Structures are given as C-alpha cells and as structure tokens.
Amino acid sequence: MGEVGAELEAVGATLHGRKRSVPRLHGGFDQNLHPKQVILSVHGLLQSLYPIGELVLTASDAALTGIFFPTSRRGPAPTHQAGWEEAGTEGPAAEVLARARQQLAEYFARTRTTFDLPLEALGSAFEHRVWNALRQIPYGTTTSYGALAKLLGDKHATRAVGLANGKNPIPIIVPCHRVVGSKGELTGFGGGLDTKRWLLEHEGALMELGV
C-alpha cells in the first residue's frame, strides 16, 4: 500500500477544505449541481453483461450516474421507477452510456487501467471527498480505510470513510474495491466479496496483498 500514499497526498491536501462543489472534469464528480434531474429528467439505462455478471449503468444527459450489481447494497437499479427508460442509440444519455460500456469492456479486456468519463452523483461534501480520493488509487494497488482517513485530514474518520466508501454509486470506475482492511483483509463490497476478489485478482492487486 506504500505506493498509494504519494498518489493521494495531493488529494488529501486539496480535499481538506470545505468547498461544497466538485466540478465535472475528466471523470471528477459533479456534486449535486443538477439535483432536479433526479425527478424531472428522463434518465437512460443500459444493461450489459461482463465477466462478473450483468451490470446496469445509469446516466443523465450529462454524465454517468450509477453502476448497479445484481446484489447491490444500494438496492436494485431503478429500472421500473418513473423518469427512467431504456437507453436507445441516440441522444446525450445514450452517448454517455455507450462510452461507459466501451471503457468497461476495455477494462475487463485488460487494455484500460483508467477511466475518462463525466460522473455525477448525489452525496454529501464528505462523501464526495472520499469518492474523489478513491479515484486516485492506482490500478493494481490497494489502500486501507484508515490510510484514506488520514490523507483526508482526520485519522479518526476511518468509520466515516468506510460508510462513504459503501455509498459509492459508481463502483469499478470509482474503485472502492481497492480499499481493504487494515491487515489487508477483504471487507464489504456492494457486489459481494467474490466480485471484489475477482476485480483485485484481475488487476493483480492480490499479489501485492499476499492474499
């Protein structure tokens, strides 16, 4: 986990402030800038099959808003909720979903190690700090909840970091699976521990952990 510290140090310094908005830039989160979209806009849904099973991707016209596992701890994808529809082949949401599907396919084919997508999610300022820090954990490495808390400026916030990690709405692309326990043990994951293990094996991170 030592390699991660240098990557996150700048993030910890940047995120220690109290700024409420995170701009949408090159995969960074857009924090709550379009809250009415949740109710008023028609959102797109895309179901795709990957090596870990079926994933449901959701998007607004501007950004990717969610990735759901069949066993997601956040509940099922909003496939039957008002305001959502299956994505077609045209329109802004369809374009976002097509980009996400392509980049995920490249990730699973081991030809992509980072993602370049606009992201948007509702969450508290602290949750956005954690989610943006997750994006800085390099492919093939892991870090701990305690290390993230320390780098975000409060070494006593390990539990809060864990809770925010569990609420991450865009797993894999925002790699919450790269956070492990203090002794390297695999801890809870929305897609299940078997999926978390698979993702870390896919990235070669379990060799680092010695698991």
VOBADO-300074 format. One record per residue: x, y, z of N, C-alpha, C in turn; residue in three letters; residue number from 1. Coordinates in Angstrom, 3 decimals, always signed. Layout:
REC      n_X      n_Y      n_Z     ca_X     ca_Y     ca_Z      c_X      c_Y      c_Z rest  nr
REC        X        Y        Z        X        Y        Z        X        Y        Z  ala NUM
...
% end
This chain:
REC      n_X      n_Y      n_Z     ca_X     ca_Y     ca_Z      c_X      c_Y      c_Z rest  nr
REC   +0.813   -1.198   +0.000   +0.000   +0.000   +0.000   +0.851   +1.253   +0.000  met   1
REC   +2.144   +1.112   +0.099   +3.004   +2.272   +0.191   +2.957   +3.156   -1.027  gly   2
REC   +2.773   +2.578   -2.222   +2.768   +3.360   -3.439   +1.579   +4.302   -3.513  glu   3
REC   +0.534   +3.989   -2.795   -0.672   +4.789   -2.895   -0.527   +6.131   -2.210  val   4
REC   +0.262   +6.176   -1.138   +0.386   +7.397   -0.358   +0.779   +8.601   -1.172  gly   5
REC   +1.794   +8.451   -2.010   +2.250   +9.571   -2.818   +1.165  +10.024   -3.789  ala   6
REC   +0.422   +9.059   -4.351   -0.629   +9.401   -5.305   -1.738  +10.208   -4.630  glu   7
REC   -2.027   +9.897   -3.349   -3.145  +10.528   -2.673   -2.784  +11.767   -1.879  leu   8
REC   -1.503  +12.011   -1.658   -1.103  +13.117   -0.798   -1.684  +14.439   -1.270  glu   9
REC   -1.587  +14.686   -2.563   -2.120  +15.933   -3.114   -3.633  +15.987   -2.967  ala  10
REC   -4.289  +14.846   -3.105   -5.738  +14.811   -2.957   -6.132  +15.165   -1.544  val  11
REC   -5.413  +14.614   -0.574   -5.714  +14.914   +0.813   -5.599  +16.398   +1.093  gly  12
REC   -4.575  +17.035   +0.558   -4.385  +18.464   +0.761   -5.500  +19.258   +0.089  ala  13
REC   -5.855  +18.851   -1.121   -6.870  +19.569   -1.869   -8.244  +19.429   -1.234  thr  14
REC   -8.541  +18.237   -0.724   -9.880  +17.963   -0.244  -10.088  +18.329   +1.212  leu  15
REC   -9.050  +18.839   +1.870   -9.179  +19.158   +3.288  -10.044  +20.382   +3.502  his  16
REC  -10.248  +21.181   +2.449  -11.054  +22.381   +2.570  -12.535  +22.078   +2.662  gly  17
REC  -13.355  +23.136   +2.663  -14.786  +22.976   +2.885  -15.607  +23.259   +1.640  arg  18
REC  -14.985  +23.278   +0.485  -15.698  +23.582   -0.743  -16.798  +22.559   -0.980  lys  19
REC  -17.996  +23.030   -1.301  -19.151  +22.152   -1.427  -19.304  +21.549   -2.812  arg  20
REC  -18.765  +22.174   -3.853  -18.970  +21.689   -5.211  -17.703  +21.109   -5.790  ser  21
REC  -17.845  +20.011   -6.492  -16.724  +19.391   -7.188  -17.040  +19.454   -8.673  val  22
REC  -16.286  +20.192   -9.481  -16.606  +20.324  -10.890  -16.467  +19.010  -11.632  pro  23
REC  -17.239  +18.855  -12.706  -17.174  +17.662  -13.525  -16.063  +17.850  -14.554  arg  24
REC  -14.926  +17.242  -14.291  -13.783  +17.382  -15.187  -13.050  +16.054  -15.303  leu  25
REC  -12.978  +15.517  -16.485  -12.200  +14.311  -16.760  -12.455  +13.212  -15.735  his  26
REC  -13.723  +12.944  -15.472  -14.047  +11.850  -14.569  -14.206  +12.267  -13.127  gly  27
REC  -13.982  +13.553  -12.802  -14.240  +14.009  -11.452  -15.737  +14.136  -11.230  gly  28
REC  -16.189  +14.055   -9.990  -17.617  +14.111   -9.705  -18.153  +15.520   -9.829  phe  29
REC  -19.359  +15.623  -10.396  -20.136  +16.842  -10.364  -21.075  +16.690   -9.187  asp  30
REC  -20.861  +17.456   -8.136  -21.600  +17.260   -6.888  -22.886  +18.059   -6.862  gln  31
REC  -24.017  +17.345   -7.011  -25.340  +17.915   -6.751  -25.632  +19.167   -7.560  asn  32
REC  -24.984  +19.344   -8.714  -25.208  +20.561   -9.469  -26.519  +20.531  -10.239  leu  33
REC  -27.086  +19.339  -10.428  -28.338  +19.222  -11.162  -29.325  +18.349  -10.380  his  34
REC  -29.652  +18.730   -9.144  -30.492  +17.860   -8.323  -31.866  +17.592   -8.922  pro  35
REC  -32.413  +18.532   -9.704  -33.750  +18.331  -10.246  -33.787  +17.231  -11.292  lys  36
REC  -32.636  +16.875  -11.839  -32.619  +15.819  -12.848  -33.145  +14.510  -12.285  gln  37
REC  -32.948  +14.307  -10.986  -33.366  +13.057  -10.373  -34.879  +12.870  -10.520  val  38
REC  -35.626  +13.957  -10.529  -37.074  +13.879  -10.592  -37.608  +14.251  -11.986  ile  39
REC  -37.007  +15.247  -12.596  -37.621  +15.820  -13.779  -37.083  +15.296  -15.098  leu  40
REC  -35.864  +14.847  -15.128  -35.284  +14.437  -16.396  -35.497  +12.956  -16.657  ser  41
REC  -35.587  +12.610  -17.924  -35.616  +11.210  -18.313  -34.184  +10.700  -18.324  val  42
REC  -33.921   +9.670  -17.576  -32.583   +9.115  -17.467  -32.483   +7.844  -18.296  his  43
REC  -31.279   +7.529  -18.730  -31.067   +6.340  -19.542  -30.554   +5.175  -18.730  gly  44
REC  -30.942   +3.982  -19.129  -30.496   +2.747  -18.500  -29.879   +1.841  -19.557  leu  45
REC  -28.835   +1.140  -19.171  -28.209   +0.204  -20.093  -27.793   -1.029  -19.307  leu  46
REC  -28.211   -2.197  -19.743  -27.814   -3.442  -19.109  -26.767   -4.123  -19.977  gln  47
REC  -25.636   -4.469  -19.371  -24.555   -5.091  -20.121  -24.003   -6.278  -19.346  ser  48
REC  -23.562   -7.295  -20.074  -23.010   -8.490  -19.455  -21.487   -8.433  -19.511  leu  49
REC  -20.858   -8.632  -18.354  -19.405   -8.600  -18.230  -18.945   -9.877  -17.522  tyr  50
REC  -17.642  -10.098  -17.413  -17.156  -11.326  -16.757  -17.668  -11.523  -15.331  pro  51
REC  -18.018  -10.436  -14.639  -18.513  -10.544  -13.270  -20.027  -10.612  -13.222  ile  52
REC  -20.671  -10.660  -14.380  -22.125  -10.738  -14.433  -22.733   -9.491  -15.039  gly  53
REC  -24.035   -9.391  -14.920  -24.745   -8.265  -15.521  -24.612   -7.012  -14.671  glu  54
REC  -24.327   -5.898  -15.315  -24.291   -4.600  -14.669  -25.339   -3.713  -15.316  leu  55
REC  -25.982   -2.885  -14.512  -26.897   -1.883  -15.038  -26.220   -0.530  -14.882  val  56
REC  -26.079   +0.183  -15.978  -25.467   +1.507  -15.985  -26.567   +2.546  -16.114  leu  57
REC  -26.444   +3.640  -15.376  -27.428   +4.720  -15.466  -26.712   +6.021  -15.774  thr  58
REC  -27.405   +6.900  -16.487  -26.799   +8.174  -16.870  -27.862   +9.246  -17.037  ala  59
REC  -27.451  +10.480  -16.805  -28.248  +11.631  -17.191  -27.774  +12.052  -18.571  ser  60
REC  -28.276  +13.157  -19.072  -27.805  +13.645  -20.360  -26.373  +14.156  -20.290  asp  61
REC  -25.865  +14.376  -19.082  -24.554  +14.993  -18.930  -23.475  +14.056  -18.425  ala  62
REC  -23.849  +12.979  -17.702  -22.822  +12.189  -17.028  -23.340  +10.819  -16.639  ala  63
REC  -22.401   +9.926  -16.354  -22.725   +8.617  -15.786  -23.131   +8.834  -14.332  leu  64
REC  -24.230   +8.219  -13.918  -24.734   +8.452  -12.566  -24.734   +7.213  -11.681  thr  65
REC  -24.575   +6.021  -12.260  -24.600   +4.837  -11.408  -24.204   +3.565  -12.134  gly  66
REC  -23.663   +2.627  -11.356  -23.427   +1.258  -11.813  -23.990   +0.343  -10.738  ile  67
REC  -24.858   -0.560  -11.137  -25.537   -1.439  -10.185  -25.181   -2.899  -10.442  phe  68
REC  -24.785   -3.594   -9.366  -24.631   -5.042   -9.395  -25.996   -5.670   -9.109  phe  69
REC  -26.192   -6.925   -9.486  -27.460   -7.587   -9.128  -27.694   -7.627   -7.627  pro  70
REC  -26.611   -7.641   -6.852  -26.724   -7.724   -5.390  -26.319   -6.415   -4.718  thr  71
REC  -26.491   -5.306   -5.409  -26.048   -4.014   -4.888  -26.647   -3.717   -3.523  ser  72
REC  -25.795   -3.271   -2.598  -26.270   -2.908   -1.269  -27.116   -1.639   -1.300  arg  73
REC  -27.027   -0.888   -2.382  -27.836   +0.324   -2.528  -29.224   +0.002   -3.056  arg  74
REC  -29.511   -1.276   -3.237  -30.793   -1.684   -3.777  -30.698   -1.893   -5.274  gly  75
REC  -31.786   -2.339   -5.872  -31.767   -2.627   -7.306  -31.674   -1.356   -8.142  pro  76
REC  -31.259   -1.520   -9.378  -31.236   -0.394  -10.306  -32.659   +0.115  -10.515  ala  77
REC  -32.821   +1.417  -10.786  -34.173   +1.996  -10.894  -34.838   +1.695  -12.229  pro  78
REC  -34.839   +0.428  -12.623  -35.336   +0.072  -13.953  -36.839   +0.258  -14.099  thr  79
REC  -37.568   +0.264  -12.980  -39.018   +0.384  -13.071  -39.527   +1.676  -12.428  his  80
REC  -38.623   +2.579  -12.103  -39.040   +3.825  -11.486  -39.419   +4.855  -12.543  gln  81
REC  -40.330   +5.727  -12.180  -40.745   +6.784  -13.093  -39.560   +7.678  -13.431  ala  82
REC  -39.495   +8.113  -14.676  -38.429   +9.011  -15.083  -37.232   +8.305  -15.669  gly  83
REC  -37.269   +6.968  -15.724  -36.157   +6.203  -16.286  -36.646   +5.422  -17.497  trp  84
REC  -35.782   +5.255  -18.462  -36.139   +4.478  -19.644  -34.902   +3.804  -20.199  glu  85
REC  -35.117   +2.733  -20.941  -34.002   +2.057  -21.592  -33.353   +3.009  -22.594  glu  86
REC  -32.044   +3.039  -22.594  -31.333   +3.934  -23.496  -31.441   +3.427  -24.925  ala  87
REC  -31.667   +4.344  -25.838  -31.637   +3.997  -27.252  -30.226   +4.153  -27.796  gly  88
REC  -30.133   +4.465  -29.041  -28.814   +4.632  -29.671  -28.493   +6.082  -29.949  thr  89
REC  -29.429   +6.972  -29.662  -29.216   +8.388  -29.931  -29.522   +9.204  -28.691  glu  90
REC  -28.942  +10.389  -28.655  -29.181  +11.293  -27.547  -28.003  +11.346  -26.593  gly  91
REC  -27.916  +12.403  -25.790  -26.776  +12.598  -24.881  -26.582  +11.465  -23.882  pro  92
REC  -27.669  +10.994  -23.254  -27.530   +9.909  -22.269  -27.023   +8.636  -22.933  ala  93
REC  -27.527   +8.346  -24.117  -27.083   +7.150  -24.841  -25.595   +7.233  -25.166  ala  94
REC  -25.124   +8.427  -25.506  -23.703   +8.602  -25.807  -22.853   +8.364  -24.567  glu  95
REC  -23.293   +8.882  -23.421  -22.556   +8.663  -22.169  -22.498   +7.172  -21.847  val  96
REC  -23.619   +6.493  -21.969  -23.677   +5.070  -21.656  -22.826   +4.244  -22.615  leu  97
REC  -22.827   +4.614  -23.888  -22.010   +3.888  -24.864  -20.529   +4.037  -24.543  ala  98
REC  -20.113   +5.228  -24.150  -18.713   +5.442  -23.758  -18.371   +4.612  -22.532  arg  99
REC  -19.273   +4.599  -21.567  -19.021   +3.833  -20.338  -18.935   +2.344  -20.637  ala 100
REC  -19.841   +1.842  -21.448  -19.822   +0.418  -21.788  -18.525   +0.047  -22.506  arg 101
REC  -18.090   +0.905  -23.436  -16.857   +0.630  -24.165  -15.647   +0.628  -23.240  gln 102
REC  -15.579   +1.610  -22.348  -14.426   +1.692  -21.444  -14.427   +0.544  -20.441  gln 103
REC  -15.588   +0.110  -19.995  -15.649   -1.057  -19.111  -15.209   -2.315  -19.847  leu 104
REC  -15.626   -2.462  -21.103  -15.194   -3.619  -21.889  -13.677   -3.631  -22.030  ala 105
REC  -13.073   -2.470  -22.227  -11.617   -2.374  -22.343  -10.950   -2.702  -21.009  glu 106
REC  -11.558   -2.260  -19.910  -11.031   -2.584  -18.584  -11.021   -4.096  -18.369  tyr 107
REC  -12.124   -4.762  -18.679  -12.201   -6.202  -18.474  -11.295   -6.963  -19.442  phe 108
REC  -10.946   -6.343  -20.570  -10.022   -6.958  -21.524   -8.561   -6.641  -21.186  ala 109
REC   -8.353   -5.924  -20.075   -7.023   -5.515  -19.626   -6.310   -4.597  -20.617  arg 110
REC   -7.073   -3.809  -21.354   -6.461   -2.821  -22.238   -6.690   -1.401  -21.719  thr 111
REC   -7.340   -1.268  -20.576   -7.583   +0.045  -19.962   -7.395   -0.068  -18.459  arg 112
REC   -6.660   +0.880  -17.883   -6.437   +0.894  -16.436   -7.008   +2.141  -15.765  thr 113
REC   -7.431   +3.116  -16.546   -8.076   +4.313  -16.000   -9.304   +4.621  -16.855  thr 114
REC  -10.217   +5.399  -16.289  -11.443   +5.755  -16.999  -11.493   +7.262  -17.222  phe 115
REC  -12.077   +7.647  -18.322  -12.216   +9.063  -18.660  -13.675   +9.316  -19.012  asp 116
REC  -14.479   +9.536  -17.994  -15.912   +9.707  -18.170  -16.423  +10.834  -17.271  leu 117
REC  -17.428  +11.583  -17.711  -18.059  +12.553  -16.806  -18.915  +11.792  -15.795  pro 118
REC  -18.799  +12.149  -14.532  -19.517  +11.463  -13.461  -20.357  +12.462  -12.686  leu 119
REC  -21.484  +11.987  -12.200  -22.385  +12.856  -11.451  -23.094  +12.027  -10.403  glu 120
REC  -23.121  +12.498   -9.161  -23.773  +11.729   -8.103  -24.212  +12.639   -6.976  ala 121
REC  -25.315  +12.280   -6.355  -25.778  +12.999   -5.180  -25.086  +12.442   -3.945  leu 122
REC  -24.604  +13.333   -3.109  -23.923  +12.904   -1.900  -23.485  +14.112   -1.099  gly 123
REC  -23.100  +13.873   +0.135  -22.632  +14.968   +0.982  -21.250  +15.425   +0.533  ser 124
REC  -20.828  +16.570   +1.055  -19.497  +17.082   +0.727  -18.426  +16.071   +1.138  ala 125
REC  -18.597  +15.448   +2.312  -17.605  +14.474   +2.766  -17.585  +13.255   +1.861  phe 126
REC  -18.754  +12.776   +1.467  -18.805  +11.619   +0.574  -18.092  +11.912   -0.739  glu 127
REC  -18.265  +13.114   -1.255  -17.578  +13.469   -2.493  -16.063  +13.554   -2.294  his 128
REC  -15.638  +13.973   -1.133  -14.194  +13.980   -0.849  -13.644  +12.557   -0.898  arg 129
REC  -14.369  +11.644   -0.282  -13.923  +10.249   -0.277  -13.949   +9.682   -1.690  val 130
REC  -15.044   +9.889   -2.431  -15.161   +9.321   -3.767  -14.083   +9.852   -4.706  trp 131
REC  -13.761  +11.120   -4.595  -12.693  +11.661   -5.428  -11.332  +11.104   -5.027  asn 132
REC  -11.141  +10.851   -3.732   -9.896  +10.231   -3.297   -9.774   +8.804   -3.825  ala 133
REC  -10.890   +8.090   -3.868  -10.866   +6.729   -4.411  -10.343   +6.714   -5.841  leu 134
REC  -10.660   +7.730   -6.589  -10.263   +7.776   -7.996   -8.750   +7.903   -8.165  arg 135
REC   -8.062   +8.269   -7.094   -6.614   +8.437   -7.169   -5.848   +7.168   -6.802  gln 136
REC   -6.549   +6.119   -6.372   -5.859   +4.870   -6.035   -5.481   +4.177   -7.338  ile 137
REC   -4.205   +3.983   -7.608   -3.793   +3.433   -8.900   -4.268   +1.999   -9.123  pro 138
REC   -4.491   +1.669  -10.351   -4.812   +0.314  -10.790   -3.738   -0.643  -10.270  tyr 139
REC   -4.160   -1.779   -9.756   -3.212   -2.780   -9.292   -2.681   -2.547   -7.896  gly 140
REC   -3.217   -1.557   -7.182   -2.784   -1.292   -5.808   -4.013   -1.212   -4.904  thr 141
REC   -3.765   -1.193   -3.614   -4.841   -1.054   -2.642   -4.422   -0.062   -1.575  thr 142
REC   -5.391   +0.387   -0.806   -5.134   +1.193   +0.375   -6.142   +0.788   +1.439  thr 143
REC   -6.007   +1.328   +2.637   -6.923   +0.976   +3.719   -7.832   +2.154   +4.052  ser 144
REC   -8.906   +1.854   +4.775   -9.818   +2.906   +5.204   -9.093   +3.902   +6.106  tyr 145
REC   -8.250   +3.377   +6.974   -7.505   +4.257   +7.869   -6.554   +5.168   +7.127  gly 146
REC   -5.882   +4.641   +6.103   -4.964   +5.460   +5.314   -5.718   +6.556   +4.582  ala 147
REC   -6.890   +6.233   +4.055   -7.697   +7.257   +3.380   -8.132   +8.340   +4.363  leu 148
REC   -8.558   +7.931   +5.552   -8.991   +8.899   +6.554   -7.855   +9.849   +6.911  ala 149
REC   -6.672   +9.301   +7.112   -5.514  +10.130   +7.455   -5.184  +11.117   +6.347  lys 150
REC   -5.233  +10.648   +5.112   -4.910  +11.511   +3.985   -5.977  +12.571   +3.734  leu 151
REC   -7.198  +12.308   +4.200   -8.255  +13.302   +4.082   -8.274  +14.262   +5.260  leu 152
REC   -7.316  +14.095   +6.172   -7.148  +15.082   +7.223   -7.676  +14.708   +8.585  gly 153
REC   -8.223  +13.498   +8.753   -8.752  +13.103  +10.054   -8.547  +11.608  +10.246  asp 154
REC   -7.509  +11.254  +10.973   -7.180   +9.838  +11.163   -8.235   +9.091  +11.958  lys 155
REC   -9.133   +9.836  +12.618  -10.183   +9.193  +13.409  -11.456   +8.962  +12.590  his 156
REC  -11.429   +9.298  +11.324  -12.637   +9.211  +10.489  -12.711   +7.903   +9.711  ala 157
REC  -12.023   +6.865  +10.191  -11.994   +5.600   +9.454  -13.392   +5.050   +9.207  thr 158
REC  -14.242   +5.060  +10.209  -15.593   +4.523  +10.044  -16.391   +5.362   +9.048  arg 159
REC  -16.257   +6.683   +9.124  -16.982   +7.557   +8.196  -16.516   +7.333   +6.765  ala 160
REC  -15.210   +7.106   +6.603  -14.677   +6.805   +5.272  -15.264   +5.495   +4.770  val 161
REC  -15.354   +4.495   +5.653  -15.925   +3.218   +5.260  -17.382   +3.342   +4.837  gly 162
REC  -18.152   +4.150   +5.559  -19.553   +4.345   +5.209  -19.689   +5.051   +3.863  leu 163
REC  -18.860   +6.074   +3.640  -18.895   +6.786   +2.361  -18.467   +5.868   +1.224  ala 164
REC  -17.470   +5.039   +1.508  -16.997   +4.079   +0.508  -18.146   +3.141   +0.099  asn 165
REC  -18.931   +2.706   +1.080  -20.036   +1.807   +0.814  -21.177   +2.454   +0.049  gly 166
REC  -21.252   +3.783   +0.065  -22.304   +4.501   -0.654  -21.876   +4.931   -2.055  lys 167
REC  -20.662   +4.573   -2.450  -20.172   +4.936   -3.773  -21.157   +4.464   -4.848  asn 168
REC  -21.713   +5.381   -5.639  -22.739   +4.986   -6.604  -22.198   +4.471   -7.938  pro 169
REC  -20.873   +4.600   -8.151  -20.312   +4.230   -9.447  -19.098   +3.318   -9.241  ile 170
REC  -19.321   +2.123   -8.682  -18.199   +1.209   -8.422  -17.488   +0.812   -9.709  pro 171
REC  -16.297   +0.288   -9.543  -15.359   -0.100  -10.600  -14.720   +1.152  -11.187  ile 172
REC  -15.536   +2.051  -11.754  -14.982   +3.282  -12.315  -14.470   +4.176  -11.194  ile 173
REC  -15.199   +4.256  -10.116  -14.704   +4.864   -8.875  -14.348   +3.672   -7.993  val 174
REC  -13.064   +3.306   -7.930  -12.655   +1.960   -7.483  -12.666   +1.730   -5.976  pro 175
REC  -13.860   +1.673   -5.404  -13.967   +1.386   -3.977  -13.499   -0.029   -3.653  cys 176
REC  -13.413   -0.894   -4.651  -12.936   -2.263   -4.408  -11.459   -2.294   -4.032  his 177
REC  -10.739   -1.197   -4.259   -9.309   -1.141   -3.941   -9.036   -0.754   -2.488  arg 178
REC  -10.087   -0.602   -1.699   -9.916   -0.289   -0.280  -10.139   -1.567   +0.522  val 179
REC   -9.174   -1.886   +1.372   -9.209   -3.130   +2.154   -9.038   -2.814   +3.637  val 180
REC   -9.126   -3.840   +4.450   -8.960   -3.657   +5.882   -7.535   -3.337   +6.261  gly 181
REC   -7.326   -3.002   +7.528   -6.012   -2.560   +8.000   -4.941   -3.634   +7.879  ser 182
REC   -5.360   -4.905   +7.866   -4.404   -6.010   +7.731   -4.431   -6.625   +6.334  lys 183
REC   -5.057   -5.910   +5.395   -5.122   -6.397   +4.026   -6.289   -7.316   +3.748  gly 184
REC   -7.169   -7.493   +4.756   -8.296   -8.395   +4.556   -9.352   -7.752   +3.655  glu 185
REC  -10.061   -8.598   +2.913  -11.128   -8.106   +2.054  -12.349   -7.810   +2.911  leu 186
REC  -12.880   -6.619   +2.754  -14.038   -6.198   +3.540  -15.232   -6.002   +2.610  thr 187
REC  -16.361   -5.555   +3.176  -17.615   -5.458   +2.444  -17.531   -4.730   +1.113  gly 188
REC  -18.360   -5.182   +0.181  -18.396   -4.603   -1.158  -19.795   -4.799   -1.719  phe 189
REC  -20.326   -3.769   -2.382  -21.695   -3.818   -2.875  -21.965   -4.969   -3.817  gly 190
REC  -20.954   -5.394   -4.558  -21.127   -6.502   -5.484  -20.818   -7.853   -4.869  gly 191
REC  -20.481   -7.862   -3.570  -20.131   -9.109   -2.899  -18.625   -9.315   -2.844  gly 192
REC  -18.176  -10.055   -1.843  -16.733  -10.257   -1.663  -16.119  -11.064   -2.799  leu 193
REC  -16.865  -11.985   -3.378  -16.323  -12.756   -4.502  -16.016  -11.836   -5.685  asp 194
REC  -16.890  -10.877   -5.921  -16.658   -9.913   -7.006  -15.478   -9.012   -6.683  thr 195
REC  -15.381   -8.589   -5.423  -14.253   -7.754   -5.020  -12.945   -8.510   -5.225  lys 196
REC  -12.918   -9.766   -4.817  -11.720  -10.578   -5.002  -11.396  -10.711   -6.496  arg 197
REC  -12.428  -10.947   -7.313  -12.220  -11.097   -8.752  -11.600   -9.831   -9.343  trp 198
REC  -12.132   -8.673   -8.964  -11.621   -7.413   -9.500  -10.169   -7.186   -9.101  leu 199
REC   -9.835   -7.487   -7.852   -8.457   -7.299   -7.387   -7.517   -8.309   -8.041  leu 200
REC   -7.979   -9.527   -8.244   -7.168  -10.506   -8.975   -6.967  -10.061  -10.421  glu 201
REC   -8.019   -9.546  -11.024   -7.962   -9.056  -12.402   -6.904   -7.964  -12.544  his 202
REC   -6.792   -7.114  -11.514   -5.845   -6.003  -11.549   -4.464   -6.392  -11.024  glu 203
REC   -4.340   -7.604  -10.494   -3.053   -8.041   -9.951   -2.779   -7.510   -8.561  gly 204
REC   -3.804   -6.968   -7.897   -3.593   -6.363   -6.578   -3.485   -7.396   -5.461  ala 205
REC   -4.039   -8.585   -5.642   -3.959   -9.586   -4.585   -2.540  -10.106   -4.407  leu 206
REC   -1.746  -10.017   -5.459   -0.326  -10.403   -5.320   +0.368   -9.458   -4.356  met 207
REC   +0.001   -8.172   -4.438   +0.576   -7.179   -3.531   +0.185   -7.458   -2.102  glu 208
REC   -1.072   -7.889   -1.903   -1.576   -8.141   -0.558   -1.080   -9.478   -0.012  leu 209
REC   -0.716  -10.379   -0.901   -0.340  -11.710   -0.471   -1.518  -12.539   -0.063  gly 210
REC   -2.710  -12.207   -0.625   -3.943  -12.929   -0.270   -4.092  -14.138   -1.187  val 211
% end
